[in-house]
Amino acid sequence: MAVSQPATFNEEWSDERVFAYLNQLPPEGVNADFHVLYNAFKHMRPNDFERLLTKFKADGRDINAKNPEGQSIADVINEFPSQRESFLQVLAKFA
C-alpha cells in the first residue's frame, strides 16, 4: 500500500500558497489566465479564491479568459451545482 499524506481540512492557506497559483504554466493551447482560474477553483475554498482574484485583477489579468472550448471560468463553475453559488458570488465581485 502506498504511503499518502493525511487529509487536512479547514487549513489556513498562506499568501505564498494562494499566490503560487498565479505562476502556473498552462498546457499548450490553453489560455494562461483561464488555466490559473480553473486550477484555483478546483483546489481552493471560496475565501482563498477571492484572495487570489484580488491579486489576479490587480495584476491586470483577464477574468473572462476562455478555455479551448470557449468556456469562461463562470461557465465551468456553473457545471458544479454544489459549489456554484459560493464561487459565482466571489467571481461577481471582480467582474
C-alpha positions in Angstrom: 0.0 0.0 0.0 1.3 3.5 -0.9 2.0 6.0 1.7 -0.1 9.1 1.4 -0.4 12.4 3.1 -3.3 12.6 5.6 -6.2 14.8 4.5 -6.3 18.2 6.2 -9.5 20.3 6.4 -10.1 23.9 7.2 -6.3 24.5 7.0 -5.4 28.2 6.7 -3.6 28.9 3.4 -0.7 31.3 3.4 -0.5 34.1 0.8 2.5 32.4 -0.6 0.5 29.2 -1.2 -2.5 31.1 -2.7 -0.5 33.3 -4.9 1.7 30.5 -6.2 -1.3 29.6 -8.4 -0.6 32.8 -10.4 2.6 31.3 -11.7 1.2 28.0 -13.0 2.0 27.4 -16.7 -0.8 26.2 -18.9 -0.6 23.2 -21.2 -0.1 24.1 -24.9 -3.2 25.7 -26.4 -4.7 26.8 -23.1 -5.0 30.4 -22.1 -2.7 31.1 -19.2 -5.3 33.2 -17.3 -8.0 30.6 -17.7 -5.6 27.9 -16.5 -4.9 29.8 -13.3 -8.6 30.4 -12.6 -9.5 26.8 -13.3 -6.9 25.3 -11.1 -7.6 27.8 -8.3 -11.3 26.9 -8.5 -10.6 23.2 -8.4 -8.3 23.4 -5.3 -9.3 26.4 -3.2 -12.1 27.3 -0.9 -14.1 30.4 -1.9 -12.3 32.7 0.6 -8.9 31.6 -0.8 -10.2 32.0 -4.4 -11.3 35.6 -3.5 -7.8 36.3 -2.2 -6.3 35.0 -5.4 -8.7 37.0 -7.6 -7.8 40.3 -5.8 -4.2 39.9 -6.9 -5.2 38.4 -10.3 -7.2 41.5 -11.2 -4.6 43.9 -9.7 -2.0 42.3 -12.0 -4.3 43.1 -15.0 -5.1 39.6 -15.8 -8.3 38.5 -17.7 -11.1 37.2 -15.6 -13.1 36.5 -18.7 -10.4 34.3 -20.3 -11.7 31.3 -22.2 -10.6 27.6 -22.4 -10.1 26.0 -25.8 -13.8 25.0 -25.7 -14.8 28.7 -25.4 -15.9 28.5 -21.8 -15.2 31.1 -19.2 -14.5 30.2 -15.6 -18.1 31.2 -14.8 -19.3 28.7 -17.4 -17.2 25.9 -15.8 -18.3 26.8 -12.2 -21.9 26.5 -13.4 -21.3 22.8 -14.1 -20.7 22.2 -10.3 -24.1 22.7 -8.6 -22.7 22.1 -5.0 -20.1 24.8 -5.4 -21.8 27.1 -7.9 -23.4 29.7 -5.6 -20.4 30.5 -3.4 -17.8 30.7 -6.2 -20.1 32.7 -8.5 -20.7 35.2 -5.7 -16.9 35.6 -5.3 -16.4 35.9 -9.1 -19.2 38.5 -9.4 -17.2 40.9 -7.1 -14.4 41.0 -9.7 -16.4 41.1 -13.0 
